[in-house]
Amino acid sequence: MRSFRKALLVLLLGVLPVAAGCAAIPTQTSPIPVNPSAGNASAVAAPEPVEGIDPLTLVREFVNAAANPENDYAAARAYLTPEAEKTWDTKGAPAIIETTFNTVPTAAAADDDDEQRTVLLQGKNVGRLQLEDNSFVQLLGNLETPIGLQRDDQDQWRISEPPDGIFVPLAGFQQNYRRVTLYFYDQDFGVLVPDPRWVVVAPSTSIPSRVVNLLLKGPAVGMRGALSTAVPNGAAQRKNTAENDNGALEVDLTKVGDITAAAARRIVAQVVKSLAGVTSSRIRVLVEGQPISADQEEWRPADVQTGEALTTPAAGLTGLLVENRRVRQVNGDPLPGPAGQGAYEVLSAAQSMDGSQLAVVVRAGASPRLRVGGVQSDLAQVDLVANTLTRPTWLLSGRQDEPSSEVWTVVDGTDVVRVIRTDNGWTASAVNASELSLIGKITELRLSRDGTRVAAVVDGKLIVAAVVRGQDSAVSLRAPRNLQPSVLGTSALSLDWLAQDVVVASTSLAAWPIAKVNIDGLRIERYNTSNLTVPVGSVTAAPGRNVLAVDQSGLWSAGDVGDVWRASATAVAPGTQAFYPG
């Protein structure tokens, strides 16, 4: 039976590309849907289930087949009775469950020759694909749902009462869906920011058009208010995005209205960066069939301004340490200036993105105080009373060669504050972090280097949230997400941003001393465990830099997840903190 099912799977994989290829031929000029394969009446019928398949295996094969959304889930519909086909709701958001799941007979199961059965589908939820924006949203908890079966007129078991919605195993989801990265702007339109989404793999030739469609809809629901777009509201594709006769990928927009040259450049940057992950072709951006810019007709990623320099520490900024109440360079030398020479009892510190400024939490009697100023200068004390302060984190400046004017910290584990440079010095202002503080005590908080997100350790949980800036200068942290709780639990200790959409966290878990997690929470990778001893109290990361980690035995570095951790030539004491600018 097993070998027969394998042969059937080979046949199925051979049939589906034919149908997908037919669907990929561009035949219309109106905007295409995100999932153009759904409801294709001319599609090749899916093969019937293996003859004589038992109820438990039938349900298992049905769930596995539901990972393929082609032709309105035709592969899964083959397991249903004709009546159930009409009632099964496939319009909702697919629920993604762990790859390993169970199909269990109910206690009321009758004899083998019974005409009806009920099977329980049991597993663990992973998340769901949000249909409004095709973003992945984590969804935790156990799954148990009954599925009814009956024998048909050919004496074959078929599903007569399908589950309420679509359940997709994680491995099947990753096989049939592809992660794409859209790009929007921070609120100052200075930096392009990644916004991950998921699209159906087939037909692959229409992925660029589906990516453009998603881009035109704007930022993901969870990032609205944190990200901006240069694309005017209501803009659409005039025709399907496809390669022209010269081999360039042509994006033709309509309903754009009057735009400035600056807006046109920003639109081009968003389109080109968003398509860079799905095509290597040159890209032409048109409006009503005409080039959007008179300066250039075809674009590659290297041709557009992304603001990447604002989010990447300069090559000469190699990281710093806080050890024995002083700020030191990674080579062990004291940092020039009061913070490195023992003028303060430094508890934690952060360096601004341009390297020119330092924010330090110092011991002042029984209480910590925040001081801010030039790296080699006396640091001004901020009027901020607290029993505890988290390690500071800097907002990017927004302009090249301009120092940052904003640094954040958390007071007493609950109150997030941003300290802003004014004509009268550095002044603290509250951030609305009620959604975050409801989760628990905040012990670490890091602004992303583009300023649109925060990553935090809250009661040991790894949390990411959007930074929403209102027109009245109010700032809020919205839509917090607990990343990979089934793996990390409440073990997170320290964290940093490896990239705009990737967080690195240190933990107290022997199996996961350092974890690399995507911001949507779907993917987690384990750094090599060699040489590290948990708990790993400090970790820091930055684009293009080795990850630095400090455990009880010293300072370690690694370039990627598979690299063995290398001991630093700098000897450090337990409790030392390492940090890159940001």
C-alpha positions as CSV (number, residue, x, y, z in Angstrom):
1,M,0.0,0.0,0.0
2,R,2.8,2.4,0.9
3,S,4.7,1.9,-2.3
4,F,1.5,2.4,-4.2
5,R,0.8,5.7,-2.5
6,K,4.4,6.8,-3.3
7,A,3.7,6.0,-7.0
8,L,0.5,7.9,-6.8
9,L,2.3,10.9,-5.3
10,V,4.8,10.9,-8.2
11,L,1.9,10.9,-10.6
12,L,0.3,13.8,-8.7
13,L,3.5,15.8,-8.8
14,G,3.7,15.1,-12.5
15,V,0.2,16.3,-13.2
16,L,0.2,19.5,-11.2
17,P,2.9,21.4,-13.1
18,V,0.8,21.0,-16.3
19,A,-2.1,22.6,-14.7
20,A,0.1,25.3,-13.1
21,G,1.7,26.0,-16.4
22,C,-1.6,26.6,-18.1
23,A,-2.6,29.0,-15.3
24,A,0.6,31.0,-15.7
25,I,-0.2,32.2,-19.3
26,P,-1.0,35.9,-19.0
27,T,-4.3,36.4,-20.8
28,Q,-5.9,39.5,-19.2
29,T,-4.9,43.0,-18.3
30,S,-6.8,43.4,-15.1
31,P,-5.1,43.0,-11.7
32,I,-4.6,39.4,-10.7
33,P,-5.6,37.9,-7.3
34,V,-3.1,36.9,-4.8
35,N,-3.9,33.2,-5.3
36,P,-4.8,33.0,-9.0
37,S,-5.0,29.2,-9.0
38,A,-8.1,29.0,-6.9
39,G,-11.3,28.1,-8.7
40,N,-9.8,27.1,-12.0
41,A,-12.6,25.1,-13.6
42,S,-10.4,23.8,-16.4
43,A,-7.9,22.2,-14.1
44,V,-7.0,18.6,-14.4
45,A,-8.9,16.5,-11.8
46,A,-6.9,15.4,-8.8
47,P,-6.4,11.6,-8.5
48,E,-8.7,9.6,-6.3
49,P,-7.4,8.3,-2.9
50,V,-5.9,4.8,-2.9
51,E,-8.5,2.1,-3.1
52,G,-9.3,0.5,0.2
53,I,-7.7,3.2,2.3
54,D,-8.7,3.1,6.0
55,P,-10.3,6.0,7.8
56,L,-7.3,7.0,9.9
57,T,-5.0,7.1,6.9
58,L,-7.6,8.8,4.7
59,V,-7.8,11.7,7.2
60,R,-4.0,11.9,7.4
61,E,-3.7,12.0,3.6
62,F,-6.5,14.6,3.4
63,V,-4.7,16.9,5.8
64,N,-1.4,16.5,3.9
65,A,-3.2,17.2,0.6
66,A,-4.7,20.4,2.0
67,A,-1.3,21.9,2.0
68,N,-1.7,22.4,-1.8
69,P,-4.1,25.2,-2.5
70,E,-4.0,24.7,-6.3
71,N,-7.4,24.8,-8.0
72,D,-9.3,25.5,-4.8
73,Y,-7.7,22.6,-2.9
74,A,-8.5,20.1,-5.6
75,A,-6.1,17.5,-4.2
76,A,-7.8,17.6,-0.8
77,R,-11.3,17.6,-2.2
78,A,-10.7,14.2,-3.8
79,Y,-11.0,12.8,-0.3
80,L,-14.5,14.3,0.3
81,T,-18.0,13.1,-0.5
82,P,-19.8,15.1,-3.3
83,E,-22.0,16.7,-0.6
84,A,-19.0,17.6,1.6
85,E,-17.2,19.2,-1.4
86,K,-20.1,21.7,-1.6
87,T,-20.0,22.6,2.1
88,W,-16.2,22.6,2.9
89,D,-15.2,26.2,3.5
90,T,-11.9,26.9,1.8
91,K,-12.2,30.7,1.9
92,G,-10.8,31.3,5.4
93,A,-7.3,31.7,6.5
94,P,-5.3,28.3,6.5
95,A,-4.4,27.2,9.9
96,I,-0.8,25.9,10.1
97,I,-0.2,23.0,12.4
98,E,3.0,21.1,13.4
99,T,4.2,18.6,10.8
100,T,3.7,15.7,13.2
101,F,0.0,15.2,14.0
102,N,-2.3,12.3,14.9
103,T,-5.5,10.8,13.5
104,V,-7.2,9.0,16.4
105,P,-10.4,6.9,16.3
106,T,-13.1,7.9,18.7
107,A,-14.3,5.8,21.5
108,A,-17.6,5.3,19.7
109,A,-15.9,3.7,16.7
110,A,-17.9,0.6,15.6
111,D,-17.0,-2.5,13.7
112,D,-14.8,-2.5,10.6
113,D,-17.9,-2.9,8.4
114,D,-19.6,0.1,9.9
115,E,-20.9,2.7,7.4
116,Q,-19.8,5.8,9.4
117,R,-16.8,6.8,11.5
118,T,-15.5,9.8,13.4
119,V,-11.8,10.5,13.5
120,L,-10.1,13.1,15.7
121,L,-7.4,15.2,14.1
122,Q,-5.0,16.0,16.9
123,G,-1.9,18.2,16.8
124,K,-0.4,21.6,17.8
125,N,-1.1,24.9,16.2
126,V,1.8,26.9,14.7
127,G,0.0,29.8,13.1
128,R,-2.2,31.0,10.3
129,L,-1.8,32.8,7.0
130,Q,-3.6,36.1,7.4
131,L,-5.7,36.5,4.2
132,E,-5.9,40.3,4.4
133,D,-2.2,40.7,3.8
134,N,-0.7,37.2,3.4
135,S,1.4,37.6,6.5
136,F,2.1,34.7,8.9
137,V,0.7,35.1,12.4
138,Q,1.6,32.7,15.2
139,L,-1.3,30.8,16.7
140,L,-0.5,28.6,19.7
141,G,-2.3,25.8,21.5
142,N,-3.5,22.3,21.0
143,L,-5.7,21.2,18.1
144,E,-8.4,18.6,18.3
145,T,-11.2,18.5,15.8
146,P,-13.6,15.7,14.7
147,I,-13.8,14.7,11.1
148,G,-16.7,12.5,10.0
149,L,-16.4,9.7,7.4
150,Q,-18.8,7.4,5.5
151,R,-18.6,4.7,2.9
152,D,-19.6,5.7,-0.6
153,D,-21.4,3.6,-3.2
154,Q,-18.1,2.0,-4.2
155,D,-17.6,0.9,-0.5
156,Q,-14.7,3.4,-0.1
157,W,-14.3,5.7,2.9
158,R,-14.7,9.4,2.2
159,I,-14.9,12.4,4.4
160,S,-18.6,13.5,4.9
161,E,-18.0,16.1,7.6
162,P,-14.8,18.0,6.9
163,P,-13.2,20.2,9.6
164,D,-14.2,23.8,10.0
165,G,-11.6,25.4,7.7
166,I,-8.2,24.3,6.3
167,F,-5.5,22.7,8.4
168,V,-2.0,22.6,6.8
169,P,1.0,20.8,8.2
170,L,4.1,23.1,8.5
171,A,6.2,21.0,6.1
172,G,3.5,21.1,3.5
173,F,3.0,24.8,4.0
174,Q,6.7,25.5,3.5
175,Q,6.7,23.3,0.4
176,N,3.7,25.0,-1.3
177,Y,4.2,28.6,-0.1
178,R,7.2,30.9,-0.5
179,R,8.4,33.7,1.8
180,V,8.7,37.0,-0.1
181,T,9.9,40.2,1.4
182,L,8.1,43.5,0.6
183,Y,9.7,46.8,1.4
184,F,8.0,49.9,2.8
185,Y,9.5,53.0,4.4
186,D,10.0,54.2,7.9
187,Q,7.8,57.2,8.7
188,D,10.5,59.7,7.7
189,F,10.9,58.0,4.2
190,G,14.6,57.6,4.9
191,V,15.0,53.8,5.1
192,L,13.4,50.9,3.4
193,V,12.1,48.3,5.8
194,P,11.4,44.6,5.2
195,D,7.8,43.3,5.6
196,P,7.7,39.5,5.1
197,R,4.8,37.8,3.5
198,W,3.9,34.3,2.0
199,V,2.6,33.5,-1.4
200,V,1.6,30.3,-3.2
201,V,4.6,28.8,-5.1
202,A,2.6,27.8,-8.2
203,P,2.4,29.1,-10.8
204,S,5.9,30.6,-10.3
205,T,5.7,32.8,-13.3
206,S,3.0,34.9,-11.7
207,I,4.8,35.4,-8.3
208,P,6.1,38.9,-9.4
209,S,2.6,40.0,-10.2
210,R,1.3,38.7,-6.8
211,V,4.2,40.5,-5.0
212,V,3.4,43.8,-6.7
213,N,-0.3,43.3,-5.8
214,L,0.6,42.8,-2.1
215,L,2.9,45.8,-2.2
216,L,0.1,48.0,-3.6
217,K,-2.1,47.0,-0.7
218,G,0.3,48.6,1.8
219,P,2.0,47.4,5.0
220,A,1.0,44.3,6.9
221,V,-1.8,44.8,9.4
222,G,0.5,44.5,12.3
223,M,2.8,47.2,11.0
224,R,0.3,49.8,10.0
225,G,1.2,53.1,11.6
226,A,4.8,52.0,11.9
227,L,5.6,51.8,8.1
228,S,4.8,54.2,5.2
229,T,4.5,53.7,1.5
230,A,5.2,56.0,-1.4
231,V,2.5,54.2,-3.5
232,P,-0.6,56.3,-3.7
233,N,-3.8,54.8,-2.2
234,G,-5.9,53.1,-4.9
235,A,-3.0,52.4,-7.3
236,A,-3.3,49.1,-9.2
237,Q,-1.6,47.1,-11.8
238,R,-2.6,48.1,-15.3
239,K,-1.7,44.6,-16.6
240,N,0.1,41.6,-15.2
241,T,3.7,42.1,-14.3
242,A,5.7,40.0,-16.7
243,E,8.8,40.0,-18.8
244,N,8.7,42.0,-22.0
245,D,10.4,41.0,-25.3
246,N,13.7,42.5,-24.2
247,G,13.8,40.3,-21.0
248,A,13.0,43.1,-18.6
249,L,10.3,42.6,-16.0
250,E,7.6,45.2,-16.7
251,V,5.5,46.7,-13.8
252,D,2.8,48.8,-15.3
253,L,0.8,50.8,-12.8
254,T,-2.5,52.7,-13.1
255,K,-4.5,55.1,-10.8
256,V,-1.3,56.6,-9.5
257,G,-2.3,60.2,-10.0
258,D,0.1,63.1,-10.0
259,I,3.4,62.3,-8.3
260,T,6.6,64.2,-7.8
261,A,9.9,63.1,-9.0
262,A,10.9,62.2,-5.4
263,A,7.8,60.1,-5.0
264,A,8.5,58.3,-8.3
265,R,12.0,57.4,-7.1
266,R,10.5,56.1,-3.8
267,I,7.9,54.0,-5.7
268,V,10.7,52.6,-7.9
269,A,12.8,51.7,-4.8
270,Q,9.9,49.9,-3.2
271,V,9.0,47.9,-6.3
272,V,12.6,47.0,-7.2
273,K,13.6,46.0,-3.7
274,S,10.4,43.9,-3.3
275,L,11.0,42.1,-6.6
276,A,14.7,41.5,-6.0
277,G,14.0,38.4,-4.1
278,V,11.9,36.8,-6.8
279,T,13.6,37.8,-10.0
280,S,17.1,38.6,-11.4
281,S,15.7,40.5,-14.4
282,R,16.0,44.2,-15.0
283,I,12.8,46.0,-13.9
284,R,10.9,48.6,-15.8
285,V,8.4,50.6,-13.8
286,L,5.7,52.3,-15.9
287,V,2.6,54.4,-15.2
288,E,-0.1,54.1,-17.8
289,G,2.4,52.4,-20.1
290,Q,5.0,55.2,-19.8
291,P,8.3,55.2,-17.8
292,I,7.6,56.5,-14.3
293,S,10.9,58.4,-14.4
294,A,12.4,60.4,-17.3
295,D,15.9,59.8,-15.9
296,Q,16.0,56.0,-16.2
297,E,13.9,53.3,-17.8
298,E,15.3,50.1,-16.3
299,W,16.4,49.4,-12.8
300,R,18.3,46.9,-10.7
301,P,18.6,46.8,-6.9
302,A,21.9,48.6,-6.9
303,D,20.3,51.6,-8.7
304,V,17.9,52.5,-5.9
305,Q,18.5,54.3,-2.6
306,T,17.5,52.1,0.4
307,G,18.9,54.0,3.4
308,E,20.9,50.9,4.3
309,A,23.9,53.0,5.4
310,L,21.8,54.6,8.1
311,T,21.1,51.1,9.6
312,T,24.6,49.6,9.3
313,P,27.4,50.5,11.8
314,A,30.5,52.0,10.1
315,A,33.3,49.5,9.6
316,G,35.5,51.2,12.3
317,L,32.9,50.6,15.0
318,T,33.9,47.1,16.1
319,G,31.8,46.9,19.3
320,L,32.2,47.7,22.9
321,L,32.1,46.0,26.3
322,V,30.9,46.9,29.8
323,E,33.2,45.1,32.2
324,N,34.0,45.9,35.9
325,R,31.8,49.0,35.7
326,R,33.8,50.5,32.8
327,V,33.2,50.7,29.1
328,R,36.0,49.0,27.1
329,Q,36.8,48.4,23.5
330,V,36.5,44.8,22.3
331,N,40.3,44.5,22.4
332,G,40.1,45.1,26.1
333,D,41.5,48.7,26.0
334,P,39.5,51.3,28.1
335,L,37.3,53.5,26.0
336,P,38.7,57.0,25.9
337,G,36.7,59.4,28.1
338,P,35.0,59.3,31.5
339,A,32.9,56.2,30.9
340,G,36.0,54.2,30.1
341,Q,38.3,55.7,32.8
342,G,36.2,54.9,35.8
343,A,34.4,58.3,36.4
344,Y,31.1,56.4,36.6
345,E,30.0,53.0,37.9
346,V,28.6,51.8,34.5
347,L,26.0,49.1,34.7
348,S,25.1,49.0,31.0
349,A,25.7,51.1,27.9
350,A,24.7,51.7,24.3
351,Q,26.6,53.5,21.5
352,S,24.7,55.5,18.9
353,M,24.6,54.3,15.3
354,D,27.2,56.9,14.1
355,G,29.5,56.0,17.0
356,S,29.7,59.5,18.3
357,Q,27.5,59.2,21.4
358,L,27.1,57.0,24.4
359,A,24.2,56.3,26.7
360,V,25.1,54.6,30.0
361,V,23.2,53.4,33.0
362,V,25.3,54.1,36.1
363,R,25.0,53.4,39.8
364,A,24.2,56.6,41.7
365,G,23.9,55.6,45.4
366,A,21.2,52.9,45.7
367,S,19.5,53.8,42.4
368,P,20.5,53.7,38.7
369,R,20.7,56.8,36.6
370,L,20.9,57.4,32.9
371,R,23.6,59.6,31.4
372,V,24.0,60.6,27.8
373,G,26.6,62.5,25.8
374,G,29.6,62.3,23.5
375,V,31.6,59.1,23.7
376,Q,34.7,60.9,25.1
377,S,32.9,63.7,27.0
378,D,31.3,64.1,30.4
379,L,27.8,62.5,30.2
380,A,24.8,64.6,31.2
381,Q,22.5,63.0,33.8
382,V,18.9,62.6,32.7
383,D,16.1,63.6,35.1
384,L,14.7,60.0,35.3
385,V,14.1,58.4,38.7
386,A,14.0,54.6,38.7
387,N,14.8,51.5,40.7
388,T,15.9,49.6,37.6
389,L,16.8,50.7,34.1
390,T,17.3,48.4,31.1
391,R,20.3,48.7,28.8
392,P,19.7,51.8,26.6
393,T,19.0,51.6,22.9
394,W,19.5,54.3,20.3
395,L,17.1,55.4,17.5
396,L,18.8,56.0,14.1
397,S,19.4,59.6,13.3
398,G,17.6,59.6,10.0
399,R,20.4,61.5,8.2
400,Q,23.9,60.6,7.3
401,D,26.6,62.2,9.6
402,E,23.9,63.6,11.9
403,P,24.0,62.4,15.6
404,S,20.9,60.7,17.0
405,S,18.7,62.7,19.2
406,E,16.7,59.8,20.8
407,V,17.6,56.9,23.2
408,W,15.2,54.5,24.9
409,T,15.2,52.5,28.1
410,V,12.7,50.8,30.4
411,V,12.0,52.0,33.9
412,D,11.3,49.4,36.6
413,G,10.4,46.7,34.1
414,T,7.2,48.3,33.0
415,D,7.5,51.9,31.7
416,V,9.2,52.4,28.4
417,V,10.6,55.9,28.0
418,R,12.4,57.7,25.2
419,V,14.9,60.3,26.1
420,I,15.0,63.2,23.6
421,R,17.7,65.8,23.1
422,T,16.1,69.3,23.3
423,D,17.5,72.8,23.7
424,N,17.3,72.3,27.4
425,G,19.1,69.0,27.5
426,W,17.9,65.4,27.4
427,T,14.2,65.0,28.4
428,A,12.3,61.8,29.1
429,S,9.0,61.1,27.4
430,A,6.7,58.1,28.0
431,V,6.0,55.5,25.3
432,N,2.6,53.8,25.4
433,A,3.8,50.2,26.0
434,S,0.7,48.9,27.7
435,E,0.3,46.0,25.3
436,L,3.9,44.9,26.1
437,S,3.8,45.4,29.9
438,L,0.6,43.3,30.1
439,I,2.8,40.3,29.1
440,G,5.1,40.8,32.0
441,K,8.3,42.4,33.2
442,I,10.5,43.9,30.5
443,T,14.2,43.1,31.2
444,E,15.7,43.8,27.7
445,L,14.5,46.1,24.9
446,R,16.2,46.9,21.6
447,L,15.1,49.2,18.9
448,S,15.6,47.8,15.4
449,R,18.2,49.8,13.6
450,D,15.5,51.3,11.3
451,G,13.5,52.3,14.3
452,T,10.2,50.7,13.2
453,R,10.2,47.7,15.6
454,V,11.4,46.7,19.1
455,A,12.6,43.3,20.2
456,A,12.2,42.7,24.0
457,V,12.7,40.1,26.6
458,V,9.4,40.1,28.6
459,D,9.3,37.6,31.5
460,G,11.8,35.5,29.6
461,K,9.7,35.5,26.4
462,L,11.1,36.8,23.1
463,I,8.7,39.6,21.9
464,V,8.7,41.7,18.8
465,A,6.3,44.8,18.4
466,A,5.7,47.6,16.0
467,V,6.8,51.2,16.9
468,V,3.8,53.4,15.9
469,R,4.4,57.2,15.9
470,G,1.3,59.4,15.9
471,Q,0.9,62.8,14.3
472,D,0.8,64.3,17.8
473,S,4.3,62.9,18.6
474,A,2.9,60.2,20.7
475,V,4.7,56.8,20.4
476,S,3.1,53.4,21.0
477,L,4.3,49.8,20.9
478,R,1.6,47.8,19.1
479,A,0.9,44.2,18.0
480,P,3.4,42.4,20.2
481,R,4.3,38.8,19.0
482,N,5.8,36.1,21.2
483,L,8.3,34.4,18.9
484,Q,8.8,30.7,19.0
485,P,7.4,30.1,22.5
486,S,7.2,26.4,22.0
487,V,11.0,26.3,21.6
488,L,12.3,29.2,23.7
489,G,9.6,29.3,26.4
490,T,10.7,31.8,29.1
491,S,14.4,31.2,28.6
492,A,15.5,34.4,26.7
493,L,18.1,36.5,28.5
494,S,19.6,38.9,26.0
495,L,19.0,39.9,22.4
496,D,20.0,42.1,19.4
497,W,19.1,42.7,15.8
498,L,21.2,40.8,13.3
499,A,19.3,42.3,10.4
500,Q,16.2,44.4,10.0
501,D,14.0,41.2,10.0
502,V,16.1,38.8,12.1
503,V,16.7,38.8,15.9
504,V,19.4,36.9,17.8
505,A,18.7,35.9,21.3
506,S,20.7,34.2,24.1
507,T,19.0,31.8,26.5
508,S,19.4,29.6,29.5
509,L,18.7,26.5,27.4
510,A,21.6,24.1,26.9
511,A,20.1,23.0,23.5
512,W,19.6,26.6,22.4
513,P,22.3,28.9,23.9
514,I,21.9,31.3,20.9
515,A,18.9,31.3,18.6
516,K,18.3,33.2,15.3
517,V,14.6,34.0,14.8
518,N,12.8,35.7,11.9
519,I,10.5,38.5,12.9
520,D,7.3,36.7,11.8
521,G,8.2,33.8,14.2
522,L,7.9,31.0,11.6
523,R,11.6,30.2,11.4
524,I,14.1,29.6,14.1
525,E,17.7,28.4,13.7
526,R,20.1,27.1,16.3
527,Y,23.7,28.5,16.5
528,N,26.4,25.9,17.1
529,T,26.4,24.9,20.7
530,S,30.1,24.1,20.8
531,N,32.1,25.9,23.5
532,L,29.2,27.9,24.9
533,T,28.0,27.3,28.5
534,V,24.5,28.3,29.5
535,P,23.3,30.7,30.6
536,V,24.6,33.0,27.9
537,G,24.1,36.4,29.6
538,S,24.9,38.7,26.7
539,V,24.7,38.6,23.0
540,T,25.1,41.3,20.3
541,A,24.7,41.3,16.6
542,A,24.7,43.7,13.6
543,P,24.6,43.5,9.8
544,G,27.8,42.1,8.4
545,R,29.3,41.5,11.8
546,N,30.2,38.4,13.8
547,V,27.7,37.6,16.6
548,L,29.4,38.2,20.0
549,A,28.4,36.2,23.0
550,V,29.5,36.3,26.7
551,D,29.0,33.3,28.9
552,Q,30.6,32.4,32.3
553,S,33.9,31.4,30.6
554,G,34.5,34.5,28.3
555,L,33.8,36.3,25.1
556,W,33.0,34.3,22.0
557,S,32.3,35.1,18.3
558,A,30.7,33.3,15.4
559,G,30.0,34.3,11.8
560,D,27.0,32.1,11.1
561,V,24.7,29.5,12.7
562,G,27.0,26.6,11.7
563,D,30.3,28.1,12.8
564,V,32.0,26.8,15.9
565,W,32.3,29.6,18.5
566,R,35.8,31.1,18.7
567,A,37.2,32.4,21.9
568,S,38.3,36.1,21.9
569,A,41.8,37.1,22.7
570,T,40.3,39.5,25.1
571,A,39.8,38.0,28.6
572,V,36.6,39.2,30.2
573,A,35.0,38.6,33.6
574,P,31.7,36.9,34.0
575,G,28.8,39.3,33.7
576,T,30.5,41.4,31.0
577,Q,28.1,42.8,28.3
578,A,29.0,43.1,24.7
579,F,27.3,45.6,22.3
580,Y,27.4,46.9,18.8
581,P,26.1,50.4,17.9
582,G,22.3,50.7,18.0
